[in-house]
Amino acid sequence: MAKANKNETICSAAGTDKSCCRVESLISIDDRGQMVLPKELRDRAGIKAGDKLAVISWDKDGEVCCLALIKAEALALQVKEFLGPVMRDVG
């Protein structure tokens, strides 16, 4: 199996040269279950001390196959945008 290069593209948006995801870094989990996001990635993502991140998981065949992080504020805005029209119709 080929070794993954930093920032190697995993998939591409159909018909474009823009990547949709890539390997950012390899991180380790310590004995307490903690991990460190590299500073360069935190800076690019605008993640600061005290920020809350939601952990999103995908299951395949009954096992977690993928994890993603999203800022809690961004997730809350997406939920409001999604539910806003529904809630207006309920009232």
DAURMO-V406837 format. One record per pair of residues at least 6 apart in sequence whose C-alpha atoms are under 6 Angstrom apart, sorted by the first residue. I is the first residue (numbers start at 1). GAP is how many residues later the second one is. D is the distance in Angstrom with one decimal. If there is no record, write none. Layout:
# DAURMO-V406837
i:I gap:GAP d:D
i:I gap:GAP d:D
This chain:
# DAURMO-V406837
i:7 gap:15 d:5.3
i:7 gap:16 d:5.0
i:7 gap:17 d:5.2
i:8 gap:14 d:5.3
i:8 gap:15 d:5.6
i:9 gap:13 d:4.4
i:10 gap:11 d:5.8
i:10 gap:12 d:5.2
i:12 gap:7 d:4.4
i:12 gap:8 d:5.5
i:13 gap:6 d:6.0
i:13 gap:7 d:6.0
i:29 gap:6 d:4.9
i:52 gap:20 d:5.5
i:53 gap:17 d:5.5
i:53 gap:18 d:4.5
i:53 gap:19 d:5.1
i:54 gap:15 d:5.7
i:54 gap:16 d:5.3
i:54 gap:18 d:5.5
i:55 gap:13 d:5.8
i:55 gap:14 d:4.9
i:56 gap:11 d:5.6
i:56 gap:12 d:5.1
i:57 gap:9 d:5.7
i:57 gap:10 d:4.6
i:58 gap:6 d:5.6
i:58 gap:7 d:5.9
i:58 gap:8 d:5.3
i:59 gap:6 d:5.6
